[in-house]
Amino acid sequence: MMERSGQGGPELDLRPQIQGRAMSNPVLAKILVVDDDPRNLVAVEEILRAPGIEIVTADSGEAALRHVLKHDFAVILLDVQMPRLDGYEVAGLIRNRPRSSRVPILFLTAFNKDDMHVFRGYSAGAVDYVFKPIEPLILRSKVDVFVDLYRKTEEIRRQGEEERRLLMENLRVRSEKLKTEQALRRREEHQSIVLESLPIALYTASVAEDHRQLHFTNESIERITGFPPKAFLESPDFWSSRLHPDDSERVLSQLKELTNQGAVTLEYRWRCADGTERYFLDQTMLMHDDEGRPREFFGMWFDITERKQMEQNLLHASKLEAVGRLTGGIAHDFNNMLSVVIGNLDLLQKTIKGNAKAEPRVRMAMEGAQRCADLTHRLLAFSRRQPLQVSVIDVGALMPGLLELMRRTLGERVNVNLDLSDKVYPIEVDRAQLEAALLNLAVNARDAMPEGGDLSISIGTQRLDEKVENPGEFVLITVRDTGTGMPPEVLQRVFEPFFTTKESGKGTGLGLSMVYGFVQQSHGHVEIDSIPNEGTTIRIFLPRAHGVANSLSEKQILDAKPFGAGQTVLVVEDNPAVRQVAISTLRSLGFDVIEAETGDEAARLLKANNRVRLVLSDVRMPGGLSGIDLARMIRDEKPDIQVLLTTGYVDGEETIEDVDLLYKPYRATDLAEKIQALLERPQLLNGNVLPMLAAASA
């Protein structure tokens, strides 16, 4: 092969090629050939083609450098005369790169045979020159030397890597063997500890009639039941005598089939040494000797009490959800109807004032309607569907007034005592719900002490770090009575809705369930202990609040005179009866009232009327704009107008805070008080009316 000379093309020497020596599984050697003439590249590739060799070609110095960055080469054949980057420059760049600095470079040239240029080539990093026209035998001979050197070097490198790999593998195997031996030793050492820590006890028993005399193979049975292993061998009927009466007949019947079936799985309640009954899963199988004859029974006791409690909690949660769905389905319409009843009764009271016959009847009707509203609120609180209107409460400041109310409610036979710790943290709860919960517990305690007794309330602090979702500091409210107490089967169901032990007509079964729902919704938890004929203790844990407690001073009594003269209120309500009651109540307070049936209609009225000072709107209404949408629009477009939303039911689990919201059914005094507070509020505060109401729906 010859480099370009004068006007002629490259001169090719196509003399017969000598086959390279065959190699068994040779190391692949890559040869980079660089020439700007593609004909020269083809010619050199034909000369050097051989098994185990891969020819990589490049038509410029830049292309050659890109290949050098990607691959490792046994030898590089580099043309000297090339445009842009000549062979000397390319060789220098290759030598400057550490990874390619030792790759042999052969210069191919038909010019510059003088000593100065040859010296320059060697200085640039060439190891040899091949002058054109190229003799194929010479080229292959020189290239074969470097290819053989590359292959031997690569083979030595690979052998070294293989030796290192084998050494590392040997070390790894030895290390794993050592670790395995250590693990086996640890497993043997800890096996008994593990068995002791698990709620599992292994036993063997005779195939004779006394097969319930259990020979326990570990000491964990004493930790689980309180009885040492020898206690199960002292009497043939020791085990059966402590079975729960409701499980005894079923379990003993299953055991009779043990010999025929070969295995049996029993689940029963068993009374432990401390008198508590725990659930056990008892799995027993018949073992045979080498001749197939029954030899002994092998079994395992597994304490499943916690699993049973979880199942009961799941069942309780399912009932909670069912009650919530039922209550939520009727709460809106039911509270709307009660709003009509209570609102009209409030208006009627003003017109019959002084009527000795009518006033008691209206008062009794009002009390009945209020009880209906309270029943709905209890159901919603139990099912965690009634949003709490929380504030930071100082329990210590709340209790004196509540204690006085308890004493008047419970009567003289019940002695009420309060033990208040010196330092009690504030809590963030719904004050009305907290008061109702404590009054419910007090009334239950009174009913459990028909002959009178002591009711003790203690309030302190306690830190909980285990068995709670949100560990930290809690305020602990303990209510303890000296009443009749409850048996275990009743104690397990006390938080179920509608479950009651009272006579028909004397209890709804919602007292403790309401307490449970309120505490859960307040991110706390409740515990109950009871011993028959000794009394009941209920502990309520409520998380500590870090804010400043609100003042619990008595609310100011509203002026009996109308205070809305000269001010206009827009009432937005799709229920005509509820709307008319609200309008009548507001007019009795002196307001001018305009009305709208939907949010869209209300928006149009607001654009046409600049006298509206306050909007009283239901939360959910037909049409494009809900009460929430209407309130947001007013906040953005008319921030000088106050907004008060009303609802009979909010579907959502989030606690709604800092919201101007009035729950149905409401009294006329409740509405008047809320409106007066809003109208006295600085106008700038109206922008924050609805930060938490996004998920609410009536």
PLY file of the C-alpha trace (Angstrom):
ply
format ascii 1.0
element vertex 698
property float x
property float y
property float z
element edge 697
property int vertex1
property int vertex2
end_header
0.00 0.00 0.00
1.32 3.45 -0.88
0.39 6.89 0.29
-0.92 9.38 -2.28
1.86 10.47 -4.68
1.48 13.03 -7.43
-1.64 12.59 -9.59
-1.85 8.83 -9.25
-3.89 6.90 -6.74
-2.50 4.63 -4.03
-0.27 1.82 -5.18
-1.42 -1.53 -3.78
0.83 -4.54 -3.40
-1.52 -7.49 -3.67
1.06 -10.24 -3.51
-0.13 -13.48 -1.97
-0.73 -13.22 1.74
0.71 -15.69 4.21
-1.88 -17.08 6.64
-1.33 -16.17 10.26
-0.62 -18.98 12.58
-3.72 -20.52 14.11
-4.28 -20.05 17.75
-6.54 -22.04 19.97
-9.09 -19.67 21.44
-6.87 -16.59 20.92
-7.33 -13.37 22.88
-9.12 -10.88 20.65
-6.69 -8.19 19.54
-7.94 -4.89 18.15
-5.83 -2.97 15.62
-6.58 0.66 14.86
-5.71 1.78 11.30
-5.82 5.53 10.68
-5.67 6.96 7.16
-7.62 9.72 5.46
-7.78 7.69 2.21
-10.46 4.97 2.42
-8.64 2.89 -0.25
-5.59 2.63 1.98
-7.81 1.56 4.87
-9.32 -1.24 2.78
-5.89 -2.40 1.62
-4.39 -2.54 5.13
-7.49 -4.29 6.45
-7.10 -6.97 3.75
-3.43 -7.48 4.62
-3.97 -7.81 8.40
-7.26 -9.73 8.46
-6.76 -12.92 10.52
-8.61 -14.99 13.18
-8.67 -13.32 16.58
-7.98 -9.87 15.14
-10.48 -7.04 14.84
-9.58 -4.17 12.51
-10.94 -0.75 13.50
-10.53 2.00 10.89
-10.55 5.77 11.18
-10.38 8.35 8.37
-9.11 11.23 10.49
-7.13 12.02 13.61
-10.27 13.11 15.41
-12.02 9.82 14.65
-8.93 7.92 15.81
-8.94 9.73 19.15
-12.62 8.90 19.64
-11.86 5.20 19.10
-8.94 5.35 21.53
-11.28 6.71 24.19
-13.67 3.77 23.71
-11.39 0.75 23.09
-8.07 -0.81 24.05
-5.81 -1.59 21.05
-2.91 -4.03 20.60
-1.26 -1.71 18.05
-2.12 1.50 16.18
-1.13 2.05 12.50
-1.06 5.79 11.98
-0.67 7.68 8.71
1.62 10.68 9.05
0.12 13.01 6.44
-3.49 13.84 7.29
-5.50 17.07 7.20
-6.26 19.04 10.39
-4.44 16.69 12.83
-1.37 14.96 11.38
0.04 11.68 12.67
2.56 13.32 14.99
-0.14 15.34 16.78
-2.44 12.34 17.08
0.40 10.20 18.46
1.24 12.86 21.03
-2.37 13.03 22.22
-2.58 9.25 22.48
0.62 9.14 24.52
-0.66 11.86 26.89
-3.61 9.70 27.90
-2.49 7.31 30.71
-4.64 4.39 29.53
-3.29 4.50 25.95
0.22 5.75 26.68
1.80 2.29 26.22
-0.03 1.21 23.04
2.56 0.61 20.24
2.25 3.11 17.35
3.56 2.32 13.83
3.82 5.27 11.48
2.88 4.62 7.84
4.51 7.07 5.44
5.88 7.40 1.96
7.63 10.72 2.76
9.91 12.11 5.45
12.38 9.26 5.45
15.19 11.52 6.52
16.62 11.20 10.02
15.05 14.41 11.30
11.50 13.34 10.51
12.10 9.80 11.72
13.46 11.23 14.97
10.37 13.44 15.24
8.17 10.37 14.83
9.98 8.48 17.56
9.76 11.55 19.80
6.01 11.68 19.22
5.69 8.16 20.55
6.14 5.82 17.55
7.87 2.50 18.10
8.54 1.83 14.42
8.08 3.08 10.87
6.62 1.24 7.90
7.47 2.95 4.65
5.35 2.88 1.56
5.02 1.04 -0.67
4.29 -1.45 2.06
5.48 -5.00 1.83
2.58 -7.09 3.30
4.95 -9.61 4.85
6.90 -6.88 6.63
3.74 -5.20 7.85
2.24 -8.45 9.13
5.51 -9.46 10.76
5.82 -6.20 12.64
2.15 -6.18 13.61
2.28 -9.87 14.69
5.07 -9.05 17.12
2.94 -6.45 18.88
-0.20 -8.59 18.67
1.65 -11.54 20.26
3.05 -9.22 22.93
-0.46 -7.82 23.58
-1.95 -11.30 23.79
0.72 -12.58 26.15
0.40 -9.47 28.31
-3.38 -9.81 28.30
-3.11 -13.51 29.13
-0.80 -12.77 32.04
-3.18 -10.05 33.19
-6.12 -12.39 32.93
-4.27 -15.12 34.77
-3.42 -12.63 37.48
-7.05 -11.54 37.71
-8.17 -15.16 37.78
-5.69 -15.92 40.56
-6.91 -12.89 42.47
-10.50 -13.93 41.85
-9.79 -17.45 43.06
-7.99 -16.07 46.08
-10.89 -13.74 46.87
-13.37 -16.55 46.28
-11.37 -18.76 48.61
-11.34 -16.02 51.22
-15.07 -15.46 50.70
-15.84 -19.17 51.08
-13.71 -19.35 54.19
-15.37 -16.22 55.56
-18.86 -17.55 54.79
-17.96 -20.87 56.33
-16.74 -19.10 59.44
-19.87 -16.92 59.52
-22.07 -20.00 59.05
-20.34 -21.79 61.88
-20.70 -18.74 64.09
-24.36 -18.37 63.11
-25.01 -22.02 63.91
-23.39 -21.59 67.28
-25.41 -18.45 67.94
-28.57 -20.19 66.80
-27.93 -23.05 69.16
-27.14 -20.63 71.96
-30.18 -18.45 71.34
-32.72 -21.08 70.40
-33.91 -21.55 73.93
-33.96 -17.76 74.46
-36.09 -17.30 71.35
-38.51 -19.99 72.45
-38.75 -18.36 75.84
-39.45 -14.94 74.35
-42.23 -16.15 72.04
-45.77 -16.74 73.31
-45.29 -20.42 72.41
-44.96 -23.44 74.66
-44.08 -26.91 73.37
-45.26 -30.08 75.09
-45.55 -33.84 74.83
-48.26 -36.03 76.27
-49.00 -39.70 76.76
-51.35 -41.56 74.42
-53.13 -42.96 77.47
-56.33 -41.54 78.94
-54.33 -38.96 80.87
-53.02 -37.36 77.67
-53.95 -33.89 78.93
-51.24 -34.15 81.57
-48.85 -32.06 79.54
-45.06 -32.35 79.78
-43.84 -28.91 78.71
-40.36 -28.89 77.18
-39.55 -25.24 77.94
-40.16 -22.78 80.74
-42.12 -20.27 78.67
-45.39 -21.80 79.86
-44.87 -20.16 83.24
-44.36 -16.77 81.61
-47.51 -17.24 79.53
-49.88 -18.71 82.11
-48.21 -18.06 85.46
-48.08 -21.82 86.20
-44.81 -23.78 86.25
-44.59 -26.90 84.04
-45.03 -29.25 87.01
-48.50 -27.80 87.73
-49.85 -29.51 84.59
-48.73 -32.92 85.92
-50.18 -32.72 89.42
-53.78 -33.54 88.50
-55.39 -35.17 85.41
-58.12 -32.53 85.31
-55.92 -29.48 86.00
-55.99 -28.35 82.37
-59.68 -29.05 81.76
-60.78 -27.42 85.02
-59.51 -24.04 83.83
-61.22 -24.09 80.44
-63.81 -21.40 79.87
-67.27 -22.94 80.45
-68.46 -21.83 77.00
-65.52 -23.60 75.31
-65.22 -26.72 77.46
-67.78 -29.00 75.81
-66.61 -28.17 72.27
-62.90 -28.64 73.04
-63.31 -31.91 74.93
-65.44 -33.27 72.08
-62.70 -32.42 69.57
-60.07 -34.13 71.72
-61.97 -37.42 71.58
-61.25 -37.56 67.84
-57.54 -36.92 68.26
-56.46 -40.59 68.12
-58.53 -41.27 64.99
-57.65 -38.09 63.12
-53.99 -37.93 64.10
-54.03 -34.14 64.59
-56.37 -31.51 65.95
-56.32 -27.73 66.24
-58.09 -26.25 69.25
-58.90 -22.65 70.05
-60.18 -21.82 73.51
-60.06 -19.49 76.49
-58.08 -20.66 79.49
-57.89 -19.13 82.97
-54.32 -18.27 83.96
-52.80 -18.04 87.43
-53.70 -14.35 87.86
-57.36 -15.06 87.10
-57.34 -13.52 83.63
-58.60 -15.52 80.68
-56.40 -15.67 77.62
-57.02 -17.12 74.17
-54.85 -20.09 73.15
-54.32 -21.92 69.90
-53.52 -25.53 70.83
-52.20 -27.69 67.97
-51.66 -31.36 68.77
-50.54 -34.25 66.56
-50.04 -37.96 67.12
-46.47 -39.24 66.75
-45.74 -42.87 65.76
-42.75 -45.13 66.36
-40.79 -46.95 63.65
-43.36 -49.75 63.53
-46.27 -47.34 63.07
-47.69 -47.66 66.56
-48.87 -44.52 68.41
-46.03 -43.33 70.58
-46.99 -39.93 72.07
-48.66 -36.63 71.37
-46.64 -33.60 70.41
-48.24 -30.18 70.69
-47.80 -26.45 70.82
-49.57 -23.76 72.82
-49.69 -20.38 71.15
-51.03 -17.32 72.97
-53.34 -15.55 70.47
-54.92 -13.09 72.89
-53.53 -10.07 71.08
-54.76 -11.41 67.74
-58.23 -11.87 69.20
-58.16 -8.34 70.54
-57.20 -7.08 67.10
-60.10 -9.03 65.59
-62.44 -7.47 68.14
-61.02 -4.02 67.36
-61.59 -4.67 63.67
-65.15 -5.75 64.38
-65.61 -2.64 66.50
-64.23 -0.50 63.67
-66.62 -2.17 61.23
-69.55 -1.37 63.51
-68.20 2.15 63.86
-68.14 2.54 60.09
-71.64 1.08 59.75
-73.05 3.46 62.35
-71.17 6.34 60.73
-72.61 5.59 57.31
-76.11 5.21 58.74
-75.85 8.40 60.79
-74.19 10.37 58.02
-76.93 9.34 55.63
-79.70 10.77 57.79
-77.88 13.53 59.71
-78.27 16.26 57.11
-82.00 15.84 56.54
-82.68 15.04 60.21
-80.86 18.15 61.45
-82.62 20.28 58.84
-85.97 19.07 60.17
-84.87 19.71 63.74
-83.77 23.21 62.69
-87.30 23.90 61.55
-88.77 22.52 64.80
-86.34 24.26 67.16
-86.39 27.53 65.21
-90.18 27.73 65.23
-90.29 26.82 68.93
-87.83 29.65 69.64
-90.05 32.06 67.74
-93.15 30.67 69.43
-91.66 31.23 72.90
-91.55 34.98 72.26
-95.20 35.13 71.20
-96.59 33.10 74.14
-94.54 34.75 76.84
-96.69 34.91 79.96
-99.05 32.10 78.87
-98.87 29.71 81.84
-100.35 26.78 79.91
-98.50 27.14 76.63
-95.03 27.94 77.97
-94.46 24.55 79.71
-95.63 22.69 76.62
-93.30 24.63 74.33
-90.47 24.11 76.82
-91.06 20.34 76.88
-91.21 20.26 73.08
-87.93 22.17 72.96
-86.29 19.74 75.39
-87.44 16.80 73.28
-86.07 18.37 70.09
-82.78 19.13 71.85
-82.53 15.49 72.97
-83.01 14.39 69.36
-80.24 16.76 68.26
-78.01 15.49 71.06
-78.63 11.88 69.97
-77.51 12.68 66.42
-74.44 14.51 67.69
-73.52 11.53 69.87
-73.81 9.15 66.96
-71.66 11.41 64.78
-69.09 11.87 67.54
-68.92 8.11 68.10
-68.42 7.40 64.41
-65.90 10.27 64.12
-68.08 12.00 61.53
-68.88 15.08 63.62
-66.09 17.65 63.18
-64.78 18.99 66.45
-64.57 22.71 67.05
-61.35 22.58 68.96
-59.63 25.16 71.08
-56.82 25.09 73.62
-58.39 24.32 77.01
-57.02 24.66 80.54
-58.53 21.56 82.18
-57.74 22.88 85.64
-59.79 26.03 85.02
-62.62 24.01 83.46
-63.08 21.47 86.25
-64.42 23.58 89.19
-67.51 24.70 87.28
-68.02 21.24 85.79
-67.59 19.62 89.21
-70.36 21.80 90.61
-72.64 20.75 87.74
-71.79 17.10 88.43
-72.69 17.42 92.10
-76.07 18.94 91.25
-76.71 16.23 88.64
-75.58 13.19 90.65
-77.35 13.98 93.89
-76.31 13.80 97.53
-75.64 10.04 97.60
-72.61 10.34 95.36
-69.54 11.92 96.89
-67.50 13.62 94.12
-63.80 14.31 94.72
-61.28 16.04 92.47
-57.53 15.48 92.65
-55.86 18.06 90.41
-52.11 17.96 89.86
-50.14 21.15 90.37
-48.93 21.17 86.78
-51.42 20.12 84.11
-50.68 20.88 80.48
-53.34 22.50 78.29
-55.11 20.28 75.75
-56.61 21.01 72.35
-60.13 19.59 72.26
-63.76 20.48 71.65
-64.78 21.94 75.02
-68.44 20.97 74.70
-67.54 17.39 73.77
-65.09 17.11 76.68
-67.69 18.35 79.14
-70.29 15.97 77.68
-67.86 13.04 77.89
-67.03 13.67 81.56
-70.71 14.16 82.44
-71.54 10.89 80.68
-68.93 9.06 82.75
-70.27 10.67 85.94
-73.86 9.67 85.15
-72.77 6.09 84.36
-70.92 5.97 87.67
-74.03 7.20 89.51
-76.15 4.49 87.85
-73.58 1.88 88.93
-73.89 3.08 92.57
-77.65 2.88 93.30
-76.99 3.03 97.05
-74.47 5.84 96.68
-70.68 5.82 96.69
-67.55 7.72 95.79
-66.69 9.21 92.42
-63.06 10.27 92.18
-61.68 12.35 89.33
-57.94 12.85 89.09
-56.08 14.90 86.49
-52.36 14.71 85.91
-49.76 14.23 83.20
-48.07 11.14 81.85
-45.56 10.46 79.09
-46.37 7.60 76.74
-43.67 6.22 74.44
-44.97 2.71 73.76
-48.15 1.20 72.35
-49.41 4.57 71.04
-49.29 5.94 67.50
-48.16 9.40 68.58
-45.90 9.10 71.63
-45.30 12.09 73.83
-46.78 13.91 76.81
-50.45 13.40 77.60
-52.95 14.78 80.06
-54.44 11.85 81.97
-58.02 12.16 83.24
-58.98 9.26 85.50
-62.60 8.68 86.56
-63.01 6.03 89.27
-66.18 4.84 91.02
-67.00 2.34 93.76
-69.97 0.84 91.96
-71.04 -2.63 90.88
-68.34 -2.99 88.24
-68.62 -5.13 85.12
-67.80 -8.76 84.30
-65.26 -9.42 81.49
-67.91 -10.25 78.86
-69.60 -6.87 79.44
-66.29 -5.01 79.65
-65.39 -6.19 76.13
-68.48 -4.54 74.65
-68.83 -1.29 76.58
-67.70 0.88 73.67
-70.08 -0.70 71.15
-72.88 1.59 69.97
-76.31 0.85 71.45
-74.89 -1.72 73.88
-76.27 -1.12 77.36
-76.88 -3.11 80.52
-79.52 -0.67 81.74
-83.22 -1.38 81.72
-85.23 -0.61 78.63
-85.87 3.12 78.34
-83.07 4.08 80.75
-80.16 4.21 78.38
-79.37 4.63 74.69
-76.10 2.70 74.76
-74.30 5.72 73.30
-72.68 7.20 76.45
-69.39 5.32 76.45
-69.39 4.98 72.68
-69.60 8.77 72.43
-66.69 9.07 74.86
-64.70 6.59 72.78
-65.43 8.46 69.53
-64.57 11.85 71.04
-61.24 10.62 72.45
-60.26 8.90 69.20
-61.16 11.99 67.20
-59.03 14.09 69.57
-55.99 11.84 68.82
-56.04 10.30 72.29
-57.02 6.90 73.61
-59.11 5.50 76.42
-58.63 2.55 78.79
-61.14 0.90 81.10
-60.70 -1.51 84.01
-63.54 -2.96 86.00
-63.89 -5.58 88.74
-67.35 -6.89 89.70
-68.54 -5.50 93.05
-65.45 -3.30 93.37
-65.87 -0.54 90.81
-64.75 0.80 87.45
-61.81 2.97 86.42
-61.70 4.82 83.11
-58.54 6.57 81.97
-58.63 9.15 79.16
-55.32 10.17 77.59
-55.41 13.42 75.61
-52.26 14.81 73.92
-50.68 17.90 75.37
-51.20 21.18 73.48
-48.44 23.76 73.16
-50.66 26.80 72.62
-52.11 29.20 75.15
-55.40 28.14 76.73
-58.48 30.17 75.89
-60.26 31.99 78.66
-63.20 30.06 80.10
-65.03 33.09 81.38
-68.80 33.03 81.08
-70.20 34.30 77.76
-71.74 37.71 77.83
-75.50 37.65 77.81
-76.83 39.18 74.63
-78.86 42.34 74.86
-82.51 41.38 74.54
-83.07 44.33 72.22
-82.62 43.78 68.47
-79.16 44.76 67.33
-79.48 44.37 63.56
-81.35 47.54 62.70
-80.20 49.08 59.43
-78.13 46.06 58.40
-78.93 43.59 55.62
-78.36 39.83 55.75
-78.52 37.51 52.73
-79.88 34.05 53.66
-78.89 31.26 51.23
-80.67 27.95 51.88
-82.24 25.44 49.48
-84.64 24.01 52.09
-87.65 26.41 52.13
-88.72 25.60 55.72
-85.22 26.05 57.14
-84.81 29.25 55.11
-88.04 30.75 56.43
-87.09 29.96 60.05
-83.72 31.69 59.58
-85.37 34.69 57.94
-87.92 35.02 60.76
-85.21 34.75 63.41
-83.04 37.38 61.73
-85.97 39.75 61.29
-86.78 39.36 64.99
-83.23 40.59 65.62
-83.92 43.71 63.55
-82.13 42.77 60.32
-83.35 43.45 56.81
-83.29 40.09 55.03
-83.05 39.08 51.41
-83.09 35.42 50.39
-81.67 33.08 47.78
-82.27 29.38 47.14
-78.91 28.57 45.52
-75.36 29.82 45.55
-75.63 30.98 41.94
-78.68 33.09 42.78
-76.89 34.51 45.82
-73.91 35.55 43.66
-76.22 37.46 41.33
-77.93 39.21 44.25
-74.61 40.25 45.75
-73.53 41.87 42.49
-76.77 43.88 42.39
-76.96 44.76 46.11
-74.25 46.71 47.91
-76.06 46.87 51.27
-75.43 43.25 52.36
-73.33 43.15 55.53
-73.45 39.40 56.22
-74.24 36.19 54.29
-75.80 33.24 56.15
-75.44 30.21 53.85
-75.87 26.46 53.95
-72.78 24.47 52.98
-74.21 22.16 50.31
-76.78 23.39 47.83
-77.84 22.55 44.27
-76.31 24.44 41.39
-72.78 25.36 40.42
-71.80 27.15 43.63
-71.77 25.40 46.99
-71.70 27.34 50.24
-67.93 26.93 50.36
-67.54 28.24 46.80
-69.79 31.19 47.59
-67.77 32.03 50.71
-64.51 31.94 48.75
-65.95 34.17 46.07
-67.08 36.68 48.71
-63.68 36.54 50.40
-61.94 37.36 47.09
-64.40 39.87 45.59
-66.20 41.44 48.59
-63.96 41.06 51.65
-66.04 43.59 53.61
-68.95 41.10 53.80
-68.89 38.59 56.67
-69.84 34.96 55.98
-71.43 32.44 58.35
-71.95 28.89 57.07
-74.46 26.46 58.54
-74.59 22.69 58.12
-76.32 19.70 59.59
-73.50 17.29 58.78
-69.88 17.59 57.65
-68.57 14.52 55.85
-64.88 14.33 56.64
-62.45 13.08 59.27
-60.35 16.24 59.53
-60.86 18.51 62.49
-62.22 21.85 61.27
-60.63 24.80 63.02
-60.87 28.59 62.75
-64.06 28.40 60.72
-67.17 30.53 61.05
-69.50 27.55 61.08
-72.77 27.00 62.92
-74.10 23.47 63.21
-77.76 22.65 62.76
-80.02 22.52 64.61
-79.17 25.77 66.37
-81.08 27.95 68.82
-82.01 31.53 68.03
-79.64 32.67 70.78
-76.79 30.67 69.18
-77.40 32.36 65.84
-77.67 35.82 67.41
-74.49 35.37 69.40
-72.53 34.12 66.38
-73.74 36.98 64.16
-73.03 39.62 66.80
-69.48 38.29 67.20
-68.95 38.37 63.42
-70.24 41.89 62.98
-67.98 43.15 65.77
-64.94 41.48 64.19
-62.40 43.69 62.33
-62.98 43.48 58.58
-59.45 42.21 57.80
-60.12 38.93 59.56
-62.72 37.94 57.01
-60.00 36.77 54.63
-59.29 33.81 56.88
-62.84 32.57 57.29
-62.44 29.27 55.47
-58.88 27.93 55.63
-59.91 24.46 56.71
-63.31 23.95 55.07
-62.14 22.63 51.70
-63.15 19.02 52.43
-66.42 19.82 54.17
-69.85 18.95 52.73
-73.26 19.29 54.26
0 1
1 2
2 3
3 4
4 5
5 6
6 7
7 8
8 9
9 10
10 11
11 12
12 13
13 14
14 15
15 16
16 17
17 18
18 19
19 20
20 21
21 22
22 23
23 24
24 25
25 26
26 27
27 28
28 29
29 30
30 31
31 32
32 33
33 34
34 35
35 36
36 37
37 38
38 39
39 40
40 41
41 42
42 43
43 44
44 45
45 46
46 47
47 48
48 49
49 50
50 51
51 52
52 53
53 54
54 55
55 56
56 57
57 58
58 59
59 60
60 61
61 62
62 63
63 64
64 65
65 66
66 67
67 68
68 69
69 70
70 71
71 72
72 73
73 74
74 75
75 76
76 77
77 78
78 79
79 80
80 81
81 82
82 83
83 84
84 85
85 86
86 87
87 88
88 89
89 90
90 91
91 92
92 93
93 94
94 95
95 96
96 97
97 98
98 99
99 100
100 101
101 102
102 103
103 104
104 105
105 106
106 107
107 108
108 109
109 110
110 111
111 112
112 113
113 114
114 115
115 116
116 117
117 118
118 119
119 120
120 121
121 122
122 123
123 124
124 125
125 126
126 127
127 128
128 129
129 130
130 131
131 132
132 133
133 134
134 135
135 136
136 137
137 138
138 139
139 140
140 141
141 142
142 143
143 144
144 145
145 146
146 147
147 148
148 149
149 150
150 151
151 152
152 153
153 154
154 155
155 156
156 157
157 158
158 159
159 160
160 161
161 162
162 163
163 164
164 165
165 166
166 167
167 168
168 169
169 170
170 171
171 172
172 173
173 174
174 175
175 176
176 177
177 178
178 179
179 180
180 181
181 182
182 183
183 184
184 185
185 186
186 187
187 188
188 189
189 190
190 191
191 192
192 193
193 194
194 195
195 196
196 197
197 198
198 199
199 200
200 201
201 202
202 203
203 204
204 205
205 206
206 207
207 208
208 209
209 210
210 211
211 212
212 213
213 214
214 215
215 216
216 217
217 218
218 219
219 220
220 221
221 222
222 223
223 224
224 225
225 226
226 227
227 228
228 229
229 230
230 231
231 232
232 233
233 234
234 235
235 236
236 237
237 238
238 239
239 240
240 241
241 242
242 243
243 244
244 245
245 246
246 247
247 248
248 249
249 250
250 251
251 252
252 253
253 254
254 255
255 256
256 257
257 258
258 259
259 260
260 261
261 262
262 263
263 264
264 265
265 266
266 267
267 268
268 269
269 270
270 271
271 272
272 273
273 274
274 275
275 276
276 277
277 278
278 279
279 280
280 281
281 282
282 283
283 284
284 285
285 286
286 287
287 288
288 289
289 290
290 291
291 292
292 293
293 294
294 295
295 296
296 297
297 298
298 299
299 300
300 301
301 302
302 303
303 304
304 305
305 306
306 307
307 308
308 309
309 310
310 311
311 312
312 313
313 314
314 315
315 316
316 317
317 318
318 319
319 320
320 321
321 322
322 323
323 324
324 325
325 326
326 327
327 328
328 329
329 330
330 331
331 332
332 333
333 334
334 335
335 336
336 337
337 338
338 339
339 340
340 341
341 342
342 343
343 344
344 345
345 346
346 347
347 348
348 349
349 350
350 351
351 352
352 353
353 354
354 355
355 356
356 357
357 358
358 359
359 360
360 361
361 362
362 363
363 364
364 365
365 366
366 367
367 368
368 369
369 370
370 371
371 372
372 373
373 374
374 375
375 376
376 377
377 378
378 379
379 380
380 381
381 382
382 383
383 384
384 385
385 386
386 387
387 388
388 389
389 390
390 391
391 392
392 393
393 394
394 395
395 396
396 397
397 398
398 399
399 400
400 401
401 402
402 403
403 404
404 405
405 406
406 407
407 408
408 409
409 410
410 411
411 412
412 413
413 414
414 415
415 416
416 417
417 418
418 419
419 420
420 421
421 422
422 423
423 424
424 425
425 426
426 427
427 428
428 429
429 430
430 431
431 432
432 433
433 434
434 435
435 436
436 437
437 438
438 439
439 440
440 441
441 442
442 443
443 444
444 445
445 446
446 447
447 448
448 449
449 450
450 451
451 452
452 453
453 454
454 455
455 456
456 457
457 458
458 459
459 460
460 461
461 462
462 463
463 464
464 465
465 466
466 467
467 468
468 469
469 470
470 471
471 472
472 473
473 474
474 475
475 476
476 477
477 478
478 479
479 480
480 481
481 482
482 483
483 484
484 485
485 486
486 487
487 488
488 489
489 490
490 491
491 492
492 493
493 494
494 495
495 496
496 497
497 498
498 499
499 500
500 501
501 502
502 503
503 504
504 505
505 506
506 507
507 508
508 509
509 510
510 511
511 512
512 513
513 514
514 515
515 516
516 517
517 518
518 519
519 520
520 521
521 522
522 523
523 524
524 525
525 526
526 527
527 528
528 529
529 530
530 531
531 532
532 533
533 534
534 535
535 536
536 537
537 538
538 539
539 540
540 541
541 542
542 543
543 544
544 545
545 546
546 547
547 548
548 549
549 550
550 551
551 552
552 553
553 554
554 555
555 556
556 557
557 558
558 559
559 560
560 561
561 562
562 563
563 564
564 565
565 566
566 567
567 568
568 569
569 570
570 571
571 572
572 573
573 574
574 575
575 576
576 577
577 578
578 579
579 580
580 581
581 582
582 583
583 584
584 585
585 586
586 587
587 588
588 589
589 590
590 591
591 592
592 593
593 594
594 595
595 596
596 597
597 598
598 599
599 600
600 601
601 602
602 603
603 604
604 605
605 606
606 607
607 608
608 609
609 610
610 611
611 612
612 613
613 614
614 615
615 616
616 617
617 618
618 619
619 620
620 621
621 622
622 623
623 624
624 625
625 626
626 627
627 628
628 629
629 630
630 631
631 632
632 633
633 634
634 635
635 636
636 637
637 638
638 639
639 640
640 641
641 642
642 643
643 644
644 645
645 646
646 647
647 648
648 649
649 650
650 651
651 652
652 653
653 654
654 655
655 656
656 657
657 658
658 659
659 660
660 661
661 662
662 663
663 664
664 665
665 666
666 667
667 668
668 669
669 670
670 671
671 672
672 673
673 674
674 675
675 676
676 677
677 678
678 679
679 680
680 681
681 682
682 683
683 684
684 685
685 686
686 687
687 688
688 689
689 690
690 691
691 692
692 693
693 694
694 695
695 696
696 697
